[in-house]
Amino acid sequence: MKRGAAPIVVGAALSWMLAVSAAQARPLDVSWSMVPAVAPAERHHAHQGGPVTVVAAGDIACDPRNALFNNGWGSGGWCRANAVDKVIRSVDPDAVLALGDEQYNDGRLKAFQQSYAWSWGKELARTYAVPGNHEYYGSHTAYGYFTYFGAHAGPTRNGWYTVRIGDWRLIALNSNCGIVGCAAGTRQFNWLRSTLDQQPSRCTVAIMHHPLVSSGPHGDDETHARPLWKLLYRHGVDVALVGHDHQYERFAPVNALGVGNRTYGIREFVVGTGGAEHYPVTSVHRYSQVHNSQAYGVLELSLTSRGYSWQFDPALGATFTDRGSATCHGAP
């Protein structure tokens, strides 16, 4: 895949200091409102008109109290966030999408500073994040998460926001529905409907933590966000990136009920491979096309004005990969 423009280069020591001091970290150089005026990826490619490269994964940093933590390098099947970050740096993307459960076992600010900061925290300047369920463990407000990421988690502490990345619209959602609400009439639902109505885009990717469909142990049990999925489907969203189940899985395009629709369906990627640990594939879903529960790594997307291509980039010498391409579609 075509690589992005020159990266934002920061010395290793300075990068660590910025990550550890995330509560005071310099915000993204964007004008945050409902939609930032210029997102980092647009800045890099405004003079090129070429594709934008993003990488994504969730379920990332090990609890620093874990005996296998080893400053994020881990051992065996645990705590391998630094190895995954090494893959990110080799890709050198325009943006990094952190798909929730960024920090285990809970989202204490101290844990972010002691663990996430040592690995994916090096990519903070080009990161867009969404909260997972573990970010709310120990704090009903996800204080540590929102304090650490600051503007990189959106302009408010809601967990939902939208930005432009090249020719694509990125919709970030908070799928912790029992805490923030996802049903019709809630603040998040009304915001999403208004955003999709007022800011149409040919190509759209949604990111959140909980999957609509999965072959992992969580299966299809996360149905509370379905009202949001219905809005995404009705407005022609092309791709959804999620985590929660610690595996990689690609689905055929599906509607908001998880039923296949090759013309207008949303293609969901489960990318819970950010480094924490692996979950087994327990029951292969009807619309699952590719699944792997052994490799850590990131999903790499090349976004163009008309479509996208994808490939899974494995870490730690794993050989598994998955690649393909598709064009954007309109609303049904």
Secondary structure, 3 states (H helix, E strand, C coil): CCCCCCCCCCCHHHHHHHHHCHHHCCCCCCCCCCCCCCCHHHHHHCCCCCCEEEEEECCCECCCCCCCCHHHCCECCECCHHHHHHHHHHHCCCEEEECCCCECCCCCHHHHHHCHHHCHHHHHHHEEECCCHHHHCCCCCCHHHHHHHHHHHCCCCCCCEEEEECCEEEEECCCCHHHHCCCCCCHHHHHHHHHHHHCCCCEEEEECCCCCCCCCCCCCCCCCCHHHHHHHHHCCCCEEEECCCCCEEEECCECCCCCECCCCCEEEEEECCCCCCCCCCCCCCCCEEEEECCCCEEEEEEECCCEEEEEEEECCCCCCCCEEEEECCCCC
